[in-house]
Amino acid sequence: MQSLIIKNHAETNLKTLLAFFNSRVLSWLFCQINLVARRDDFPKTIIKQTRGLPLPNLESATTTHDQAALTTLVDQILAAKRAGDETTIKRLEVEIDQIVYRLFDLTPGEIALIENSVSP
């Protein structure tokens, strides 16, 4: 799993970060590195713990397109949430996960491990 930290946080869209932090990848990783998350049904996530989570390198031209797509998907999820459309939300979450998997350059085996370990 590629684990490069975003170098320039000021230029990273907050909705892109929201998509990452709510993706299956970071949910899985958080549970792997945080003992509280593994023993508590409702773990607290504090900023100190999230600072150590890896994010893909978002500085290439290819990832600019993916960042825009993530921002659009987050906007669509927020609209679906306001409308109470859970089916659309689930579909959009899957789309976000697919983009995040690609940005982390995960193998099919790594994706299967994550999907089998983290509830949707």
BALOBA-1460 file (C-alpha; in Angstrom, 3 decimals):
// residues 120
<rec num="1" residu="m" x="0.000" y="0.000" z="0.000"/>
<rec num="2" residu="q" x="1.392" y="3.358" z="-1.004"/>
<rec num="3" residu="s" x="1.481" y="5.727" z="1.953"/>
<rec num="4" residu="l" x="2.611" y="9.161" z="0.938"/>
<rec num="5" residu="i" x="1.532" y="12.148" z="2.964"/>
<rec num="6" residu="i" x="-0.067" y="15.126" z="1.246"/>
<rec num="7" residu="k" x="2.680" y="17.733" z="1.100"/>
<rec num="8" residu="n" x="0.555" y="20.832" z="0.720"/>
<rec num="9" residu="h" x="-2.546" y="20.569" z="2.903"/>
<rec num="10" residu="a" x="-3.612" y="24.135" z="2.055"/>
<rec num="11" residu="e" x="-4.290" y="23.152" z="-1.558"/>
<rec num="12" residu="t" x="-6.147" y="19.969" z="-0.714"/>
<rec num="13" residu="n" x="-9.897" y="20.342" z="-0.858"/>
<rec num="14" residu="l" x="-11.559" y="19.589" z="2.480"/>
<rec num="15" residu="k" x="-14.191" y="17.488" z="0.736"/>
<rec num="16" residu="t" x="-11.408" y="15.350" z="-0.729"/>
<rec num="17" residu="l" x="-10.083" y="14.794" z="2.784"/>
<rec num="18" residu="l" x="-13.612" y="14.040" z="4.000"/>
<rec num="19" residu="a" x="-13.893" y="11.377" z="1.300"/>
<rec num="20" residu="f" x="-10.579" y="9.840" z="2.378"/>
<rec num="21" residu="f" x="-11.371" y="9.838" z="6.086"/>
<rec num="22" residu="n" x="-14.740" y="8.179" z="5.443"/>
<rec num="23" residu="s" x="-13.398" y="5.608" z="2.981"/>
<rec num="24" residu="r" x="-13.067" y="1.927" z="3.764"/>
<rec num="25" residu="v" x="-9.296" y="2.187" z="3.303"/>
<rec num="26" residu="l" x="-8.730" y="4.628" z="6.142"/>
<rec num="27" residu="s" x="-11.406" y="2.975" z="8.316"/>
<rec num="28" residu="w" x="-9.544" y="-0.315" z="7.936"/>
<rec num="29" residu="l" x="-6.155" y="1.275" z="8.515"/>
<rec num="30" residu="f" x="-7.370" y="3.187" z="11.568"/>
<rec num="31" residu="c" x="-8.558" y="-0.068" z="13.118"/>
<rec num="32" residu="q" x="-5.202" y="-1.703" z="12.374"/>
<rec num="33" residu="i" x="-3.098" y="0.966" z="14.082"/>
<rec num="34" residu="n" x="-5.422" y="2.019" z="16.893"/>
<rec num="35" residu="l" x="-5.912" y="-0.352" z="19.813"/>
<rec num="36" residu="v" x="-8.975" y="1.531" z="21.083"/>
<rec num="37" residu="a" x="-10.693" y="1.079" z="17.723"/>
<rec num="38" residu="r" x="-10.264" y="-2.688" z="17.935"/>
<rec num="39" residu="r" x="-11.646" y="-3.112" z="21.431"/>
<rec num="40" residu="d" x="-14.451" y="-0.556" z="21.469"/>
<rec num="41" residu="d" x="-17.689" y="-0.746" z="19.496"/>
<rec num="42" residu="f" x="-17.773" y="3.044" z="19.242"/>
<rec num="43" residu="p" x="-14.186" y="4.283" z="19.221"/>
<rec num="44" residu="k" x="-13.365" y="7.942" z="19.559"/>
<rec num="45" residu="t" x="-11.324" y="9.350" z="16.740"/>
<rec num="46" residu="i" x="-9.142" y="12.197" z="17.853"/>
<rec num="47" residu="i" x="-7.041" y="14.496" z="15.713"/>
<rec num="48" residu="k" x="-3.778" y="13.167" z="17.124"/>
<rec num="49" residu="q" x="-4.663" y="9.672" z="15.882"/>
<rec num="50" residu="t" x="-5.683" y="10.838" z="12.411"/>
<rec num="51" residu="r" x="-2.470" y="12.780" z="11.814"/>
<rec num="52" residu="g" x="-0.577" y="9.524" z="11.407"/>
<rec num="53" residu="l" x="-2.904" y="8.127" z="8.751"/>
<rec num="54" residu="p" x="-1.317" y="7.952" z="5.311"/>
<rec num="55" residu="l" x="-2.837" y="9.713" z="2.342"/>
<rec num="56" residu="p" x="-1.879" y="9.196" z="-1.274"/>
<rec num="57" residu="n" x="0.246" y="11.705" z="-3.124"/>
<rec num="58" residu="l" x="-2.255" y="14.140" z="-4.641"/>
<rec num="59" residu="e" x="0.190" y="16.296" z="-6.551"/>
<rec num="60" residu="s" x="0.096" y="14.595" z="-9.959"/>
<rec num="61" residu="a" x="-2.121" y="15.675" z="-12.851"/>
<rec num="62" residu="t" x="-3.888" y="12.309" z="-12.755"/>
<rec num="63" residu="t" x="-4.994" y="12.757" z="-9.174"/>
<rec num="64" residu="t" x="-6.362" y="16.247" z="-9.851"/>
<rec num="65" residu="h" x="-9.165" y="14.598" z="-11.831"/>
<rec num="66" residu="d" x="-9.768" y="12.120" z="-8.997"/>
<rec num="67" residu="q" x="-9.867" y="14.916" z="-6.428"/>
<rec num="68" residu="a" x="-12.526" y="16.706" z="-8.477"/>
<rec num="69" residu="a" x="-14.498" y="13.468" z="-8.728"/>
<rec num="70" residu="l" x="-14.268" y="12.934" z="-4.952"/>
<rec num="71" residu="t" x="-15.478" y="16.483" z="-4.304"/>
<rec num="72" residu="t" x="-18.441" y="15.950" z="-6.611"/>
<rec num="73" residu="l" x="-19.289" y="12.631" z="-4.965"/>
<rec num="74" residu="v" x="-19.160" y="14.182" z="-1.485"/>
<rec num="75" residu="d" x="-21.514" y="16.951" z="-2.662"/>
<rec num="76" residu="q" x="-23.867" y="14.288" z="-4.024"/>
<rec num="77" residu="i" x="-23.749" y="12.328" z="-0.754"/>
<rec num="78" residu="l" x="-24.567" y="15.468" z="1.216"/>
<rec num="79" residu="a" x="-27.555" y="16.142" z="-1.063"/>
<rec num="80" residu="a" x="-28.697" y="12.506" z="-0.772"/>
<rec num="81" residu="k" x="-28.343" y="12.715" z="3.009"/>
<rec num="82" residu="r" x="-30.586" y="15.795" z="3.099"/>
<rec num="83" residu="a" x="-33.107" y="13.918" z="0.924"/>
<rec num="84" residu="g" x="-32.905" y="10.792" z="3.081"/>
<rec num="85" residu="d" x="-31.849" y="8.683" z="0.077"/>
<rec num="86" residu="e" x="-29.804" y="5.894" z="1.696"/>
<rec num="87" residu="t" x="-29.630" y="3.826" z="-1.507"/>
<rec num="88" residu="t" x="-27.909" y="6.639" z="-3.367"/>
<rec num="89" residu="i" x="-25.572" y="7.259" z="-0.434"/>
<rec num="90" residu="k" x="-24.434" y="3.609" z="-0.423"/>
<rec num="91" residu="r" x="-23.824" y="3.694" z="-4.202"/>
<rec num="92" residu="l" x="-21.816" y="6.911" z="-3.924"/>
<rec num="93" residu="e" x="-19.752" y="5.501" z="-1.051"/>
<rec num="94" residu="v" x="-18.789" y="2.546" z="-3.263"/>
<rec num="95" residu="e" x="-17.717" y="4.976" z="-6.004"/>
<rec num="96" residu="i" x="-15.593" y="6.900" z="-3.505"/>
<rec num="97" residu="d" x="-13.973" y="3.694" z="-2.280"/>
<rec num="98" residu="q" x="-13.086" y="2.721" z="-5.854"/>
<rec num="99" residu="i" x="-11.342" y="6.061" z="-6.439"/>
<rec num="100" residu="v" x="-9.514" y="5.841" z="-3.107"/>
<rec num="101" residu="y" x="-8.368" y="2.294" z="-3.896"/>
<rec num="102" residu="r" x="-6.944" y="3.557" z="-7.190"/>
<rec num="103" residu="l" x="-5.244" y="6.540" z="-5.531"/>
<rec num="104" residu="f" x="-3.573" y="4.242" z="-3.019"/>
<rec num="105" residu="d" x="-2.614" y="1.927" z="-5.895"/>
<rec num="106" residu="l" x="-4.024" y="-1.081" z="-4.049"/>
<rec num="107" residu="t" x="-3.854" y="-4.575" z="-5.464"/>
<rec num="108" residu="p" x="-7.000" y="-6.692" z="-5.864"/>
<rec num="109" residu="g" x="-5.851" y="-8.744" z="-2.864"/>
<rec num="110" residu="e" x="-5.487" y="-5.665" z="-0.669"/>
<rec num="111" residu="i" x="-8.904" y="-4.421" z="-1.762"/>
<rec num="112" residu="a" x="-10.479" y="-7.798" z="-0.932"/>
<rec num="113" residu="l" x="-8.823" y="-7.772" z="2.506"/>
<rec num="114" residu="i" x="-10.230" y="-4.326" z="3.250"/>
<rec num="115" residu="e" x="-13.706" y="-5.052" z="1.892"/>
<rec num="116" residu="n" x="-13.944" y="-8.283" z="3.859"/>
<rec num="117" residu="s" x="-12.805" y="-6.572" z="7.065"/>
<rec num="118" residu="v" x="-14.771" y="-3.307" z="7.068"/>
<rec num="119" residu="s" x="-18.543" y="-3.095" z="7.055"/>
<rec num="120" residu="p" x="-20.008" y="-0.855" z="4.351"/>
